[in-house]
Amino acid sequence: MTTQRAHLDLPDHVRITIDGPDTDTVLAMALSFGTLYDATGPSTPRPIPGEDGRRTWLYAKLPPS
């Protein structure tokens, strides 16, 4: 996935950043958002600069209220 900064210019869209201890954990959490919200797939997990663990992110649209 490429960084989709254009999503941040749209109303009701957010970027969700997930930090966790390992790749499997952050991917599982990110994929679970896709079952609840209109969300992109997760980015490739990366090391967290200066910390232990991995980081991924995705973009989602708020559900209609």
C-alpha positions as CSV (number, residue, x, y, z in Angstrom):
1,M,0.0,0.0,0.0
2,T,1.2,3.5,-0.7
3,T,0.7,6.4,1.6
4,Q,-2.8,7.7,0.8
5,R,-2.5,11.3,2.2
6,A,-5.4,12.3,0.0
7,H,-7.7,10.5,2.3
8,L,-6.9,13.0,5.0
9,D,-8.4,15.8,3.0
10,L,-11.8,14.1,2.8
11,P,-14.5,14.7,5.5
12,D,-15.0,11.7,7.8
13,H,-11.7,10.0,6.9
14,V,-9.0,9.2,9.4
15,R,-5.6,7.6,9.5
16,I,-5.3,4.9,12.2
17,T,-1.8,4.1,13.4
18,I,-1.2,0.8,15.2
19,D,1.9,0.0,17.3
20,G,2.5,-3.5,18.7
21,P,5.1,-6.0,19.7
22,D,5.4,-7.8,16.3
23,T,4.2,-7.9,12.7
24,D,1.5,-10.6,13.3
25,T,-0.1,-8.6,16.1
26,V,-0.2,-5.2,14.2
27,L,-1.5,-6.9,11.0
28,A,-4.2,-8.8,12.9
29,M,-5.5,-5.7,14.5
30,A,-5.4,-3.6,11.3
31,L,-7.3,-6.3,9.4
32,S,-9.9,-6.4,12.1
33,F,-10.7,-2.8,11.4
34,G,-11.6,-3.8,7.8
35,T,-14.4,-6.0,9.2
36,L,-15.9,-3.1,11.1
37,Y,-15.3,-0.1,8.9
38,D,-14.8,1.0,5.3
39,A,-11.0,0.8,5.6
40,T,-7.9,0.3,3.4
41,G,-5.6,-2.5,3.9
42,P,-2.7,-2.0,6.3
43,S,0.7,-0.6,5.3
44,T,3.7,-2.8,5.4
45,P,4.7,-3.1,9.1
46,R,7.9,-1.2,9.9
47,P,10.1,-0.9,13.0
48,I,9.2,1.9,15.4
49,P,12.1,4.4,15.4
50,G,13.8,4.4,18.8
51,E,11.5,1.8,20.2
52,D,10.8,-2.0,20.2
53,G,7.9,-3.3,18.2
54,R,6.3,-2.7,14.8
55,R,4.0,0.0,13.4
56,T,1.4,-0.1,10.6
57,W,-1.4,2.2,9.6
58,L,-4.5,2.3,7.5
59,Y,-7.2,4.8,6.5
60,A,-10.9,4.5,7.3
61,K,-14.1,6.3,6.7
62,L,-16.5,6.9,9.6
63,P,-19.7,5.0,9.3
64,P,-22.9,7.1,8.6
65,S,-24.5,8.3,11.8
